[in-house]
C-alpha cells in the first residue's frame, strides 16, 4: 500500500483533529476531524499546500498560531489552549505541536488538537463551587461572631434586670418587666432572622401558584394581633391579572420583612404614618413595591443595606440579617431588588420576580 495512502488512513481513523504544516505555514496534510473543526476546509475541496494561517481572520488567532510555530521551531514542541466555535457553540482544544525534521533543510510541524471542552466546563463549575464555598465559610464566620453577640446582649440585659429587681423596690417592677420584654423581643427577632436565613440557604424551592392577596392578609393579620396598626394608614393594591408561580414561603418572608421595617422605622413626628404594598402581575412577571413615609436612610447607607449584619438605624433590632435575607431570597427566585430612600422622607423598595412556571 502506498505510504501516503496509509498515512492518510491512520490520521483519518483518529477522532482528534491532526494536521501537518511546514515552517512557512503551508498545509501539507490533515484528517477529516480537522476539516470539521476548522470549517473553511472540506473533504470535497482539499487545499493541500495552501496557507494554514489564512484560515483565520482574527488577529489574535493568527498571532496565537504564529507564536506556536515560532516556539515549536525554537524548542521542538509547544502546547496551548485554543477556543473555537463549532456549530455556534464554544469549544476548547488543547493544541500540541511537535517539530519533525524532514529531509534536507525543510522543517515540518505535526499538530494534534484534543477536545477539552468538558474538562473546561468542569473546571468552571469547580471554580463556581469553590467561590460559593468561600462565600459560605466567610458568612459562617461572620454569622457565628455577630449572632453570638446579638444573643448574648439581650440575655445579659435580662440577667442584669433580674438582679436589680431582686434588690429594688416593688413599685419599679413594671419598669423592669418592660425592659425585659424589650430584650426578649429583640432576642426573638434575632431567632426569626436566623431561621429565615437558614431556611433560604438549605430548603429547596417549592414552586406553586401564588395568591398575593392571601399572603398579604396573613402578614397584616399577624402584625395586627401583636401590634397596634391604628396609627398607620396601610394601603394594599394587588393586580394579578395572570397566574404566577413561585415559592410562597419565600415571597412571604420578602414582603413581611419589608412591611415590618416600614412599621419599625416610622417617623413619630409625622401626623400620619403610611405603608403601601403594591403588587402587579403581568406576563409572568410580578412587581412588588413597598413604600413608606418613615425615617428614611442616608444615601451613603443604601449600597450597604443588603450586607449581612449591616444596620442602617441605631434603633434596629435583631442581628441585621433582615434585608440580607430579602436580597438572598430575591436572587434565589431569579429576581432583582432596588431601593430608593431619603432621610426624613421615607423609603421605597421595588422587587421584580419572574414566574417560575
C-alpha positions in Angstrom: 0.0 0.0 0.0 1.2 3.5 -0.8 2.8 5.1 2.2 0.9 8.4 1.7 -2.4 6.5 1.5 -1.5 4.5 4.6 -0.7 7.7 6.4 -4.0 9.3 5.5 -5.9 6.2 6.6 -4.2 6.3 10.0 -4.8 10.0 10.7 -8.4 9.8 9.5 -9.1 7.0 11.9 -8.2 9.3 14.8 -11.1 11.4 16.1 -8.9 14.3 17.2 -8.0 16.9 14.5 -4.5 16.3 13.2 -2.6 18.2 10.6 0.9 18.8 9.2 2.4 22.1 8.2 5.9 23.4 7.3 7.8 26.3 8.7 6.1 28.6 6.1 2.6 27.6 7.4 1.8 25.6 4.2 -0.8 22.9 5.0 0.7 19.5 4.0 -1.8 17.0 5.3 -4.8 16.8 7.6 -7.6 14.5 8.6 -11.4 14.8 8.4 -11.8 15.9 12.0 -9.5 18.9 11.2 -11.8 19.8 8.3 -14.9 19.7 10.5 -13.4 21.8 13.3 -11.8 24.4 11.1 -14.8 24.7 8.7 -13.1 26.6 5.8 -11.6 23.3 4.5 -13.8 20.4 3.4 -13.1 17.0 2.1 -14.6 18.0 -1.3 -12.3 21.0 -1.6 -8.9 20.0 -0.3 -6.4 22.8 -0.5 -3.3 20.9 0.5 -0.4 23.2 0.1 -2.5 26.3 1.0 -1.5 28.6 3.8 -2.8 27.4 7.2 -2.8 30.9 8.7 -5.2 32.2 6.1 -7.9 30.0 7.6 -8.1 32.5 10.5 -9.4 36.1 10.2 -8.9 37.5 13.6 -5.6 39.0 14.5 -5.4 37.4 18.0 -6.0 33.9 16.4 -3.3 34.4 13.7 -0.9 35.7 16.4 -1.5 32.7 18.6 -0.7 30.3 15.7 2.4 32.2 14.6 3.6 32.2 18.2 3.0 28.4 18.4 5.0 27.8 15.2 7.9 30.1 16.5 8.1 28.3 19.8 7.9 24.9 18.2 10.8 25.7 15.8 12.8 27.1 18.7 12.1 24.3 21.3 10.8 21.3 19.4 7.3 21.3 20.9 4.7 23.6 22.2 1.3 23.4 24.0 -1.6 25.9 24.4 -5.3 26.1 24.8 -7.3 27.3 21.8 -11.0 28.3 21.8 -13.1 27.7 18.7 -16.8 27.8 17.9 -18.4 24.7 16.4 -21.9 25.0 15.1 -22.3 28.1 17.2 -21.2 26.5 20.4 -18.0 27.4 22.3 -15.4 24.6 22.4 -11.9 24.4 23.7 -8.9 22.4 22.4 -5.6 21.6 23.8 -3.1 22.1 21.0 0.1 20.1 21.0 2.8 20.8 18.3 5.9 18.7 17.5 8.8 19.5 15.3 9.6 17.0 12.6 13.0 17.3 10.9 12.4 16.3 7.3 15.0 15.5 4.7 17.1 18.5 3.6 16.5 21.9 5.1 12.7 21.6 5.3 11.1 21.5 8.7 7.7 20.2 9.4 5.4 20.6 12.4 2.8 18.0 13.4 -0.2 19.3 15.3 -2.9 17.5 17.2 -5.9 19.1 18.9 -7.6 17.3 21.8 -11.1 18.4 22.8 -11.0 19.6 26.4 -14.4 21.3 26.4 -15.9 19.0 29.1 -12.8 19.5 31.2 -13.1 23.3 30.9 -16.8 23.1 31.8 -15.9 21.0 34.8 -13.2 23.5 35.9 -15.6 26.4 35.6 -18.1 24.5 37.6 -15.5 23.7 40.2 -14.4 27.4 40.3 -18.0 28.4 40.9 -18.4 25.8 43.7 -15.1 26.9 45.3 -16.2 30.6 45.2 -19.6 29.5 46.7 -17.9 27.6 49.5 -15.6 30.5 50.2 -18.6 32.8 50.5 -20.4 30.3 52.8 -17.3 29.9 55.0 -16.8 33.7 55.3 -20.5 34.2 56.0 -20.4 31.4 58.6 -17.5 33.0 60.4 -19.2 36.4 60.4 -22.5 34.8 61.3 -21.3 33.0 64.4 -19.4 36.1 65.7 -22.3 38.5 65.1 -25.2 36.3 66.2 -23.4 35.2 69.4 -23.1 38.8 70.3 -26.7 39.6 69.4 -27.9 36.7 71.5 -25.7 37.4 74.5 -26.6 41.1 74.6 -30.3 40.7 75.5 -29.6 37.7 77.7 -27.0 39.8 79.7 -29.5 42.6 79.9 -32.2 40.2 81.2 -29.8 38.9 83.9 -28.9 42.4 85.0 -32.6 43.4 85.2 -33.4 40.3 87.2 -30.6 41.0 89.7 -31.7 44.7 90.1 -35.3 43.7 90.5 -34.4 41.4 93.4 -32.9 44.3 95.5 -35.0 47.3 94.3 -38.4 48.5 95.5 -41.5 46.6 94.2 -43.0 49.7 92.6 -40.4 49.6 89.9 -41.1 46.0 88.9 -43.3 47.1 85.9 -40.5 49.2 84.6 -38.1 46.3 84.8 -40.6 44.0 83.2 -41.0 46.4 80.3 -37.2 46.4 79.7 -37.2 42.6 80.0 -39.9 42.4 77.3 -37.8 44.6 75.0 -34.8 42.3 75.5 -36.9 39.2 74.8 -38.5 40.7 71.7 -35.0 41.6 70.4 -33.9 38.0 71.0 -37.0 36.7 69.4 -36.4 38.9 66.3 -32.8 37.6 66.0 -34.1 34.0 66.2 -36.6 34.7 63.4 -33.8 36.2 61.2 -31.6 33.2 61.8 -34.5 30.8 60.9 -35.2 32.7 57.7 -31.6 32.8 56.7 -31.2 29.0 57.4 -34.4 28.1 55.5 -33.5 30.0 52.4 -29.9 28.6 52.3 -30.9 25.0 52.8 -34.5 24.3 51.8 -35.2 23.6 48.1 -37.7 25.8 46.1 -41.3 24.7 46.3 -43.0 26.2 43.2 -46.7 26.6 43.5 -49.4 29.0 42.3 -49.2 32.3 44.3 -52.0 34.1 45.9 -50.5 37.5 46.8 -53.8 38.6 48.4 -53.7 35.7 50.8 -50.0 36.3 51.7 -50.6 40.0 52.4 -53.7 39.2 54.5 -51.7 36.7 56.6 -48.8 39.2 57.1 -51.1 42.1 58.1 -53.2 39.9 60.4 -50.1 38.6 62.2 -48.9 42.1 62.9 -52.4 43.2 63.8 -52.7 40.6 66.5 -49.5 41.7 68.2 -49.1 45.4 67.3 -51.4 48.4 67.2 -51.8 49.3 63.5 -54.3 52.1 64.2 -51.5 54.6 63.9 -50.7 53.5 60.3 -52.5 54.1 57.1 -51.9 50.8 55.4 -52.7 50.6 51.6 -52.8 47.3 49.8 -53.1 47.4 46.0 -52.9 44.0 44.2 -53.5 43.4 40.5 -52.8 39.8 39.5 -54.3 39.6 36.0 -52.3 36.4 35.2 -51.3 33.3 37.1 -48.0 33.4 38.9 -45.9 30.6 40.2 -43.1 30.8 42.7 -42.2 29.8 46.3 -44.9 31.2 48.6 -43.0 30.9 51.9 -40.0 32.8 50.5 -42.3 35.5 48.9 -44.0 35.9 52.3 -40.6 36.4 54.0 -39.7 39.1 51.5 -43.0 41.1 51.9 -43.1 40.5 55.7 -39.5 41.8 56.2 -40.1 45.0 54.2 -43.5 45.6 55.8 -42.0 45.1 59.3 -39.2 47.6 58.5 -41.8 50.1 57.4 -43.6 49.8 60.7 -40.5 49.8 62.9 -38.8 52.8 61.3 -41.9 55.1 61.1 -41.4 58.8 61.8 -43.2 59.7 65.0 -43.1 63.4 64.2 -45.3 62.9 61.1 -49.0 63.4 61.6 -49.9 60.2 59.7 -47.6 57.2 59.0 -48.5 55.2 55.9 -47.3 52.0 54.4 -48.2 50.9 50.9 -47.9 47.4 49.4 -48.4 47.4 45.7 -48.3 44.2 43.7 -48.8 43.9 39.9 -48.6 40.6 38.0 -48.4 40.8 34.2 -47.0 38.5 31.6 -45.4 36.1 34.1 -43.6 39.0 36.0 -44.5 40.2 39.5 -43.6 43.7 40.5 -43.8 44.2 44.3 -43.4 47.7 45.7 -43.4 48.6 49.4 -43.4 52.3 50.2 -43.5 54.2 53.5 -43.0 57.8 54.7 -40.9 56.7 57.7 -37.4 57.7 58.8 -35.7 57.0 55.5 -32.0 56.4 55.2 -28.8 58.3 54.4 -27.7 58.0 50.8 -24.3 56.6 51.9 -26.1 53.7 53.7 -28.0 52.5 50.6 -25.2 50.5 49.0 -24.7 48.6 52.3 -28.2 47.8 53.5 -28.3 44.4 51.9 -25.0 43.4 53.5 -25.0 40.8 56.2 -25.3 42.3 59.7 -25.5 45.9 58.5 -28.0 48.1 60.3 -28.7 51.5 58.9 -30.5 52.6 62.1 -29.4 52.5 65.7 -33.0 51.5 66.7 -32.8 48.3 64.6 -33.4 45.1 66.4 -32.1 41.6 65.6 -28.8 40.6 64.0 -29.1 42.8 60.9 -30.0 39.9 58.7 -33.4 41.0 57.5 -32.6 42.8 54.3 -29.7 40.5 53.6 -32.1 37.6 53.7 -34.5 39.5 51.4 -31.8 40.0 48.8 -30.7 36.4 49.0 -34.2 35.2 48.5 -34.7 37.5 45.6 -31.6 36.2 44.0 -32.7 32.6 44.6 -36.0 33.4 42.8 -34.1 34.9 39.9 -35.4 38.4 40.6 -33.9 41.8 41.3 -34.4 44.4 44.0 -33.9 48.2 44.1 -34.3 50.8 46.8 -34.9 54.5 46.9 -34.8 56.4 50.2 -34.3 59.9 51.5 -33.6 60.7 55.2 -36.8 62.1 56.8 -39.0 61.3 53.8 -39.2 57.5 53.6 -38.2 54.5 51.6 -39.4 52.6 48.6 -38.4 49.0 47.8 -39.1 47.6 44.3 -38.8 43.9 43.6 -39.3 42.1 40.2 -39.7 38.4 40.2 -40.3 36.1 37.2 -42.9 33.3 37.3 -41.0 30.0 37.8 -43.5 28.1 35.7 
